[in-house]
Amino acid sequence: MSGIYIHIPFCKKACHYCNFHFSTSSDYRERMVHAIAEELRLRKDEINEPIQTIYFGGGTPSIVEPSQIELLLDAIDKHYSIDTSPEITMEANPDDITKEYAADWKSMGINRFSIGVQSFSNIHLEWMNRAHNASQSLSCIDIIRSTGFENFSIDLIYGTPGQSTNDWKGDLEKAIALNIPHLSCYALTVEEQTPLFHLIEGGKKEKVNSDLQAEQFNLLVDITNAADYDHYEISNFALPGMKSKHNSAYWNGVPYLGVGPSAHSFQNNLRSWNISNNISYMQSIEKHARPFESEILSDIDQLNEYIMTKLRLEEGINSNIIMMKWGDDQLTRITKLMNRFIQEDKVEKIQEGWKLTKHGKFFADGIASALFQV
C-alpha cells in the first residue's frame, strides 16, 4: 500500500489560526499546477507499489479549476500504478462547492471530501476569519449528497475564545443530526507567526482557555460515543466503514509521496520535504530538479515516531513491538513511565501494551513527549 499527497498552496484569505503553507495570490495557479504535474513525472520511479490513496490538501484545493485537478489526476494515472478502487480525497471549503464543480469532481474520480466547516456559527466563523458562512456549510453538504457523494468528513474547531460549551455542543449536535460520516475535531492551537498569535500577544483577542478546551474535548468524546462514532484517533471520529484510509496510512507508517511546495514524503525511514517557497519551487521544477531536504530517521527517531503515532490511535502502543525493535532496555524504560501515567488515569494497560484513557487523550502530546527517548 502507498499513497500520494498533493499540496495545493492557495487560499482565498488567511484564517487567523492557520500555520500551513499557502498564498492568497491568484497570479500563478496554472503555472503551479503544471509544476506539480512535472514533479509527479520526475518522481514516478520512487514508488512501485499500487497507489491506494490520493489526497489533495493545502491550502484549499477546491479553489483551483476542476480541469486543473483533473490534469494532476491524469499525471498520476499516466506515471503510477493505481489500485482498482483508490480513495481519492479533496479538501474543500464550503463556499467553493457548487453543483457544477461537484459533478465535475465526481466525474474525474474524486470520491471523498474533507470539508473545512470549522463551525456552524457565523460568530465563530468571523472570529476565525473564515471565507464562508454557516448557511454555505449546510448548503454544500446538501450539494455533495445530491451529487452522489457518500464518503466525506467535516472539520470542526473547539476551544476558541468566546465559544461556550453550549456553543460547542450545538455544533456537535448539528453534525450528528446531519449524519456526517466522519468528523475531524481539533482544539484551537495558537502557533507562532500566525495572525492569531500576534492578535493575542497584542491584546486584541482573548487567550485560549485550556481548561475549557479539556471540558469541550470530554463533551466531544461523550457525544460522539453516544452517536456510535468510532473514536479511532485523537481528533478523528468515524461511523462504521468511514475511517480515512489516507490518514490512517500516515499513522501506520505506510510509504507516501508528497508533491507540491512544503509537501512531505516518507519511505523506508527516509523523510523528505519540499521547500516552502512557491516561486523557488516552480523555478526549480521547471528546470527538472526537485527542491527538497531530507533526513534518515535513526533508531531513536523511529521509536519516538512509533510512540507519537500509535499513542494517538485507539489500538495504542504494542509492548511486543517495542521489545522486538528496540530491545528490553527501552521496554523497561517505557513501562516505568507508563505505570506513572496509569496512576494518573491517563493510560490504561491492555493485553499487549498500553493505550490512552479518555482523560489521557486530551494530554496525548505531553504524554508522548515524556515517553520520547532523547
One Martini backbone bead per residue (centre of mass of N, CA, C, O) as a GRO file, in nm:
protein
  374
    1MET     BB    1   0.098   0.034   0.019
    2SER     BB    2   0.014   0.370  -0.105
    3GLY     BB    3   0.066   0.734  -0.136
    4ILE     BB    4  -0.071   1.064  -0.232
    5TYR     BB    5   0.033   1.401  -0.184
    6ILE     BB    6  -0.127   1.723  -0.261
    7HIS     BB    7  -0.013   2.058  -0.268
    8ILE     BB    8  -0.231   2.341  -0.253
    9PRO     BB    9  -0.107   2.689  -0.220
   10PHE     BB   10  -0.423   2.807  -0.184
   11CYS     BB   11  -0.615   3.106  -0.085
   12LYS     BB   12  -0.841   3.353  -0.029
   13LYS     BB   13  -0.768   3.355   0.286
   14ALA     BB   14  -0.652   3.423   0.614
   15CYS     BB   15  -0.653   3.239   0.872
   16HIS     BB   16  -0.563   3.317   1.191
   17TYR     BB   17  -0.459   3.003   1.274
   18CYS     BB   18  -0.284   2.938   1.032
   19ASN     BB   19   0.026   2.717   0.951
   20PHE     BB   20   0.016   2.681   0.660
   21HIS     BB   21   0.106   2.656   0.330
   22PHE     BB   22   0.034   2.970   0.160
   23SER     BB   23  -0.156   3.164  -0.089
   24THR     BB   24  -0.350   3.455  -0.214
   25SER     BB   25  -0.262   3.419  -0.490
   26SER     BB   26  -0.369   3.420  -0.861
   27ASP     BB   27  -0.124   3.443  -1.078
   28TYR     BB   28   0.004   3.108  -1.063
   29ARG     BB   29  -0.174   2.846  -1.073
   30GLU     BB   30  -0.114   2.707  -1.343
   31ARG     BB   31   0.189   2.686  -1.304
   32MET     BB   32   0.175   2.511  -1.047
   33VAL     BB   33   0.026   2.267  -1.160
   34HIS     BB   34   0.248   2.199  -1.370
   35ALA     BB   35   0.470   2.153  -1.161
   36ILE     BB   36   0.336   1.918  -1.012
   37ALA     BB   37   0.317   1.735  -1.259
   38GLU     BB   38   0.626   1.724  -1.296
   39GLU     BB   39   0.694   1.597  -1.026
   40LEU     BB   40   0.542   1.336  -1.078
   41ARG     BB   41   0.729   1.254  -1.310
   42LEU     BB   42   1.009   1.268  -1.166
   43ARG     BB   43   0.886   1.048  -0.927
   44LYS     BB   44   0.781   0.765  -1.060
   45ASP     BB   45   1.019   0.566  -0.919
   46GLU     BB   46   0.964   0.577  -0.597
   47ILE     BB   47   0.689   0.412  -0.655
   48ASN     BB   48   0.574   0.064  -0.711
   49GLU     BB   49   0.322   0.062  -0.578
   50PRO     BB   50   0.007   0.077  -0.543
   51ILE     BB   51  -0.225   0.328  -0.537
   52GLN     BB   52  -0.472   0.386  -0.270
   53THR     BB   53  -0.408   0.700  -0.212
   54ILE     BB   54  -0.548   1.035  -0.259
   55TYR     BB   55  -0.445   1.379  -0.160
   56PHE     BB   56  -0.596   1.697  -0.146
   57GLY     BB   57  -0.420   1.971  -0.018
   58GLY     BB   58  -0.344   2.256   0.218
   59GLY     BB   59  -0.490   2.485   0.162
   60THR     BB   60  -0.721   2.501  -0.140
   61PRO     BB   61  -0.816   2.292  -0.385
   62SER     BB   62  -1.110   2.415  -0.458
   63ILE     BB   63  -0.988   2.688  -0.597
   64VAL     BB   64  -0.937   2.536  -0.836
   65GLU     BB   65  -0.982   2.407  -1.123
   66PRO     BB   66  -1.100   2.109  -1.223
   67SER     BB   67  -0.900   2.078  -1.465
   68GLN     BB   68  -0.646   2.084  -1.272
   69ILE     BB   69  -0.710   1.829  -1.117
   70GLU     BB   70  -0.722   1.646  -1.366
   71LEU     BB   71  -0.429   1.681  -1.453
   72LEU     BB   72  -0.314   1.537  -1.199
   73LEU     BB   73  -0.463   1.269  -1.231
   74ASP     BB   74  -0.338   1.207  -1.509
   75ALA     BB   75  -0.044   1.196  -1.409
   76ILE     BB   76  -0.085   0.958  -1.222
   77ASP     BB   77  -0.202   0.758  -1.430
   78LYS     BB   78   0.058   0.766  -1.617
   79HIS     BB   79   0.302   0.711  -1.375
   80TYR     BB   80   0.109   0.513  -1.208
   81SER     BB   81  -0.005   0.268  -1.000
   82ILE     BB   82  -0.349   0.187  -0.962
   83ASP     BB   83  -0.586   0.105  -0.787
   84THR     BB   84  -0.908  -0.009  -0.836
   85SER     BB   85  -1.002   0.148  -0.537
   86PRO     BB   86  -0.943   0.444  -0.466
   87GLU     BB   87  -0.880   0.697  -0.241
   88ILE     BB   88  -1.018   1.031  -0.320
   89THR     BB   89  -0.921   1.333  -0.175
   90MET     BB   90  -1.078   1.660  -0.103
   91GLU     BB   91  -1.025   1.962  -0.008
   92ALA     BB   92  -1.290   2.190   0.114
   93ASN     BB   93  -1.482   2.470   0.082
   94PRO     BB   94  -1.805   2.562   0.100
   95ASP     BB   95  -1.782   2.812  -0.114
   96ASP     BB   96  -1.676   2.608  -0.359
   97ILE     BB   97  -1.942   2.439  -0.362
   98THR     BB   98  -2.091   2.317  -0.648
   99LYS     BB   99  -2.273   2.143  -0.866
  100GLU     BB  100  -2.068   2.157  -1.098
  101TYR     BB  101  -1.813   2.081  -0.942
  102ALA     BB  102  -1.910   1.816  -0.819
  103ALA     BB  103  -1.954   1.674  -1.090
  104ASP     BB  104  -1.665   1.700  -1.190
  105TRP     BB  105  -1.520   1.553  -0.960
  106LYS     BB  106  -1.670   1.285  -0.992
  107SER     BB  107  -1.590   1.226  -1.295
  108MET     BB  108  -1.265   1.215  -1.213
  109GLY     BB  109  -1.274   1.043  -0.902
  110ILE     BB  110  -1.376   1.178  -0.674
  111ASN     BB  111  -1.478   1.019  -0.332
  112ARG     BB  112  -1.375   1.248  -0.124
  113PHE     BB  113  -1.426   1.469   0.156
  114SER     BB  114  -1.275   1.766   0.317
  115ILE     BB  115  -1.449   1.993   0.519
  116GLY     BB  116  -1.416   2.343   0.623
  117VAL     BB  117  -1.626   2.432   0.856
  118GLN     BB  118  -1.556   2.455   1.199
  119SER     BB  119  -1.856   2.596   1.199
  120PHE     BB  120  -2.219   2.686   1.262
  121SER     BB  121  -2.109   2.978   1.340
  122ASN     BB  122  -2.074   3.302   1.248
  123ILE     BB  123  -1.917   3.418   1.484
  124HIS     BB  124  -1.679   3.208   1.472
  125LEU     BB  125  -1.602   3.247   1.176
  126GLU     BB  126  -1.522   3.545   1.207
  127TRP     BB  127  -1.301   3.501   1.419
  128MET     BB  128  -1.128   3.316   1.207
  129ASN     BB  129  -1.156   3.431   0.907
  130ARG     BB  130  -1.361   3.313   0.726
  131ALA     BB  131  -1.515   3.282   0.397
  132HIS     BB  132  -1.761   3.154   0.526
  133ASN     BB  133  -2.084   3.035   0.609
  134ALA     BB  134  -2.327   2.847   0.755
  135SER     BB  135  -2.509   2.816   0.506
  136GLN     BB  136  -2.284   2.695   0.321
  137SER     BB  137  -2.240   2.438   0.483
  138LEU     BB  138  -2.522   2.318   0.442
  139SER     BB  139  -2.533   2.332   0.131
  140CYS     BB  140  -2.283   2.154   0.058
  141ILE     BB  141  -2.397   1.892   0.173
  142ASP     BB  142  -2.634   1.873  -0.019
  143ILE     BB  143  -2.473   1.872  -0.281
  144ILE     BB  144  -2.295   1.617  -0.245
  145ARG     BB  145  -2.529   1.424  -0.201
  146SER     BB  146  -2.686   1.486  -0.471
  147THR     BB  147  -2.420   1.384  -0.640
  148GLY     BB  148  -2.322   1.099  -0.464
  149PHE     BB  149  -2.185   1.155  -0.194
  150GLU     BB  150  -2.088   0.953   0.104
  151ASN     BB  151  -1.778   1.033   0.145
  152PHE     BB  152  -1.721   1.238   0.434
  153SER     BB  153  -1.578   1.531   0.593
  154ILE     BB  154  -1.551   1.735   0.888
  155ASP     BB  155  -1.439   2.027   1.028
  156LEU     BB  156  -1.371   2.108   1.377
  157ILE     BB  157  -1.361   2.375   1.624
  158TYR     BB  158  -1.232   2.410   1.955
  159GLY     BB  159  -1.162   2.650   2.203
  160THR     BB  160  -1.265   2.926   2.142
  161PRO     BB  161  -1.292   3.230   2.214
  162GLY     BB  162  -1.641   3.256   2.305
  163GLN     BB  163  -1.684   2.946   2.321
  164SER     BB  164  -1.910   2.763   2.443
  165THR     BB  165  -2.020   2.460   2.539
  166ASN     BB  166  -2.296   2.500   2.401
  167ASP     BB  167  -2.187   2.569   2.126
  168TRP     BB  168  -2.038   2.301   2.084
  169LYS     BB  169  -2.282   2.121   2.115
  170GLY     BB  170  -2.431   2.236   1.870
  171ASP     BB  171  -2.230   2.144   1.654
  172LEU     BB  172  -2.249   1.839   1.715
  173GLU     BB  173  -2.556   1.807   1.681
  174LYS     BB  174  -2.559   1.895   1.389
  175ALA     BB  175  -2.371   1.677   1.271
  176ILE     BB  176  -2.544   1.434   1.368
  177ALA     BB  177  -2.811   1.515   1.230
  178LEU     BB  178  -2.654   1.495   0.940
  179ASN     BB  179  -2.483   1.234   0.927
  180ILE     BB  180  -2.180   1.248   0.949
  181PRO     BB  181  -1.932   1.020   0.873
  182HIS     BB  182  -1.693   1.238   0.947
  183LEU     BB  183  -1.478   1.361   1.215
  184SER     BB  184  -1.269   1.656   1.260
  185CYS     BB  185  -1.139   1.750   1.585
  186TYR     BB  186  -1.003   2.067   1.702
  187ALA     BB  187  -0.799   2.228   1.895
  188LEU     BB  188  -0.707   2.528   1.946
  189THR     BB  189  -0.409   2.663   1.814
  190VAL     BB  190  -0.114   2.868   1.887
  191GLU     BB  191   0.088   2.983   1.643
  192GLU     BB  192   0.356   3.101   1.550
  193GLN     BB  193   0.318   3.353   1.296
  194THR     BB  194   0.033   3.405   1.338
  195PRO     BB  195  -0.222   3.622   1.359
  196LEU     BB  196  -0.328   3.518   1.633
  197PHE     BB  197  -0.074   3.554   1.798
  198HIS     BB  198  -0.056   3.867   1.758
  199LEU     BB  199  -0.337   3.936   1.869
  200ILE     BB  200  -0.288   3.826   2.153
  201GLU     BB  201  -0.024   3.979   2.218
  202GLY     BB  202  -0.189   4.263   2.158
  203GLY     BB  203  -0.488   4.229   2.296
  204LYS     BB  204  -0.721   4.161   2.059
  205LYS     BB  205  -0.729   3.869   2.185
  206GLU     BB  206  -0.801   3.603   2.345
  207LYS     BB  207  -0.711   3.355   2.530
  208VAL     BB  208  -0.668   3.033   2.574
  209ASN     BB  209  -0.868   2.780   2.742
  210SER     BB  210  -0.770   2.475   2.857
  211ASP     BB  211  -1.006   2.391   3.041
  212LEU     BB  212  -1.226   2.427   2.826
  213GLN     BB  213  -1.108   2.229   2.623
  214ALA     BB  214  -1.132   1.979   2.802
  215GLU     BB  215  -1.438   1.991   2.833
  216GLN     BB  216  -1.497   1.976   2.522
  217PHE     BB  217  -1.360   1.707   2.472
  218ASN     BB  218  -1.538   1.534   2.656
  219LEU     BB  219  -1.797   1.598   2.504
  220LEU     BB  220  -1.711   1.483   2.235
  221VAL     BB  221  -1.676   1.190   2.328
  222ASP     BB  222  -1.963   1.143   2.438
  223ILE     BB  223  -2.135   1.218   2.185
  224THR     BB  224  -2.003   1.027   1.977
  225ASN     BB  225  -2.046   0.765   2.131
  226ALA     BB  226  -2.361   0.784   2.142
  227ALA     BB  227  -2.349   0.795   1.801
  228ASP     BB  228  -2.138   0.562   1.701
  229TYR     BB  229  -1.854   0.660   1.703
  230ASP     BB  230  -1.522   0.608   1.611
  231HIS     BB  231  -1.238   0.666   1.819
  232TYR     BB  232  -0.944   0.618   1.632
  233GLU     BB  233  -0.847   0.917   1.688
  234ILE     BB  234  -0.807   1.187   1.865
  235SER     BB  235  -0.955   1.373   1.608
  236ASN     BB  236  -1.118   1.103   1.510
  237PHE     BB  237  -1.452   1.025   1.365
  238ALA     BB  238  -1.643   0.722   1.282
  239LEU     BB  239  -1.839   0.561   1.103
  240PRO     BB  240  -1.900   0.278   0.978
  241GLY     BB  241  -1.655   0.257   0.717
  242MET     BB  242  -1.527   0.589   0.753
  243LYS     BB  243  -1.241   0.584   0.748
  244SER     BB  244  -0.933   0.717   0.687
  245LYS     BB  245  -0.702   0.584   0.479
  246HIS     BB  246  -0.481   0.796   0.450
  247ASN     BB  247  -0.433   0.876   0.750
  248SER     BB  248  -0.391   0.587   0.852
  249ALA     BB  249  -0.128   0.547   0.697
  250TYR     BB  250   0.041   0.750   0.844
  251TRP     BB  251   0.003   0.618   1.139
  252ASN     BB  252   0.133   0.329   0.999
  253GLY     BB  253   0.390   0.385   0.802
  254VAL     BB  254   0.314   0.445   0.516
  255PRO     BB  255   0.402   0.509   0.215
  256TYR     BB  256   0.468   0.847   0.075
  257LEU     BB  257   0.389   1.106  -0.156
  258GLY     BB  258   0.501   1.452  -0.170
  259VAL     BB  259   0.354   1.721  -0.352
  260GLY     BB  260   0.470   2.023  -0.350
  261PRO     BB  261   0.490   2.279  -0.157
  262SER     BB  262   0.594   2.145   0.163
  263ALA     BB  263   0.590   1.856   0.106
  264HIS     BB  264   0.581   1.531   0.239
  265SER     BB  265   0.788   1.233   0.271
  266PHE     BB  266   0.772   0.856   0.298
  267GLN     BB  267   1.051   0.606   0.303
  268ASN     BB  268   1.244   0.392   0.454
  269ASN     BB  269   1.324   0.617   0.679
  270LEU     BB  270   1.267   0.851   0.473
  271ARG     BB  271   1.261   1.203   0.497
  272SER     BB  272   1.090   1.456   0.302
  273TRP     BB  273   1.104   1.811   0.180
  274ASN     BB  274   0.977   2.075   0.044
  275ILE     BB  275   0.986   2.378  -0.027
  276SER     BB  276   0.835   2.701   0.111
  277ASN     BB  277   0.846   2.822  -0.205
  278ASN     BB  278   0.682   2.886  -0.483
  279ILE     BB  279   0.886   3.009  -0.685
  280SER     BB  280   1.126   2.819  -0.631
  281TYR     BB  281   0.980   2.564  -0.695
  282MET     BB  282   0.905   2.622  -0.992
  283GLN     BB  283   1.189   2.684  -1.099
  284SER     BB  284   1.307   2.405  -1.037
  285ILE     BB  285   1.105   2.221  -1.185
  286GLU     BB  286   1.152   2.362  -1.468
  287LYS     BB  287   1.457   2.220  -1.439
  288HIS     BB  288   1.413   1.921  -1.330
  289ALA     BB  289   1.416   1.991  -1.008
  290ARG     BB  290   1.402   1.900  -0.678
  291PRO     BB  291   1.324   2.099  -0.390
  292PHE     BB  292   1.500   1.952  -0.113
  293GLU     BB  293   1.486   1.778   0.195
  294SER     BB  294   1.654   1.541   0.430
  295GLU     BB  295   1.607   1.237   0.640
  296ILE     BB  296   1.732   0.989   0.853
  297LEU     BB  297   1.601   0.768   1.063
  298SER     BB  298   1.666   0.672   1.353
  299ASP     BB  299   1.601   0.457   1.596
  300ILE     BB  300   1.495   0.681   1.784
  301ASP     BB  301   1.310   0.819   1.584
  302GLN     BB  302   1.132   0.568   1.538
  303LEU     BB  303   1.034   0.540   1.824
  304ASN     BB  304   0.905   0.820   1.857
  305GLU     BB  305   0.709   0.784   1.622
  306TYR     BB  306   0.560   0.543   1.733
  307ILE     BB  307   0.458   0.678   1.987
  308MET     BB  308   0.309   0.921   1.860
  309THR     BB  309   0.111   0.759   1.675
  310LYS     BB  310  -0.002   0.520   1.856
  311LEU     BB  311  -0.114   0.694   2.090
  312ARG     BB  312  -0.349   0.818   1.901
  313LEU     BB  313  -0.454   0.537   1.888
  314GLU     BB  314  -0.669   0.293   1.990
  315GLU     BB  315  -0.449   0.052   2.001
  316GLY     BB  316  -0.176   0.160   2.059
  317ILE     BB  317   0.092   0.026   2.235
  318ASN     BB  318   0.328  -0.230   2.160
  319SER     BB  319   0.539  -0.416   2.354
  320ASN     BB  320   0.648  -0.624   2.146
  321ILE     BB  321   0.760  -0.415   1.946
  322ILE     BB  322   0.952  -0.278   2.133
  323MET     BB  323   1.123  -0.531   2.191
  324MET     BB  324   1.201  -0.614   1.894
  325LYS     BB  325   1.316  -0.321   1.795
  326TRP     BB  326   1.447  -0.187   2.097
  327GLY     BB  327   1.428  -0.352   2.351
  328ASP     BB  328   1.447  -0.394   2.695
  329ASP     BB  329   1.530  -0.110   2.789
  330GLN     BB  330   1.291   0.040   2.659
  331LEU     BB  331   1.065  -0.118   2.791
  332THR     BB  332   1.138  -0.047   3.081
  333ARG     BB  333   1.118   0.258   3.055
  334ILE     BB  334   0.822   0.273   2.954
  335THR     BB  335   0.685   0.114   3.182
  336LYS     BB  336   0.752   0.314   3.408
  337LEU     BB  337   0.598   0.555   3.284
  338MET     BB  338   0.321   0.418   3.250
  339ASN     BB  339   0.266   0.372   3.551
  340ARG     BB  340   0.231   0.671   3.612
  341PHE     BB  341  -0.010   0.719   3.413
  342ILE     BB  342  -0.198   0.515   3.544
  343GLN     BB  343  -0.221   0.668   3.818
  344GLU     BB  344  -0.340   0.930   3.648
  345ASP     BB  345  -0.553   0.829   3.432
  346LYS     BB  346  -0.404   0.825   3.119
  347VAL     BB  347  -0.350   0.511   3.131
  348GLU     BB  348  -0.394   0.179   2.995
  349LYS     BB  349  -0.390  -0.156   3.025
  350ILE     BB  350  -0.325  -0.397   2.786
  351GLN     BB  351  -0.251  -0.695   2.660
  352GLU     BB  352  -0.005  -0.549   2.449
  353GLY     BB  353  -0.010  -0.272   2.638
  354TRP     BB  354  -0.110   0.068   2.558
  355LYS     BB  355  -0.358   0.324   2.638
  356LEU     BB  356  -0.560   0.577   2.635
  357THR     BB  357  -0.759   0.753   2.807
  358LYS     BB  358  -0.991   0.981   2.814
  359HIS     BB  359  -0.818   1.173   2.986
  360GLY     BB  360  -0.542   1.133   2.819
  361LYS     BB  361  -0.609   1.241   2.529
  362PHE     BB  362  -0.567   1.550   2.590
  363PHE     BB  363  -0.241   1.462   2.671
  364ALA     BB  364  -0.078   1.325   2.435
  365ASP     BB  365   0.169   1.506   2.376
  366GLY     BB  366   0.291   1.502   2.664
  367ILE     BB  367   0.321   1.196   2.687
  368ALA     BB  368   0.500   1.150   2.444
  369SER     BB  369   0.735   1.330   2.538
  370ALA     BB  370   0.795   1.159   2.798
  371LEU     BB  371   0.861   0.890   2.614
  372PHE     BB  372   1.090   0.994   2.487
  373GLN     BB  373   1.397   0.955   2.332
  374VAL     BB  374   1.704   1.171   2.375
   0.00000   0.00000   0.00000
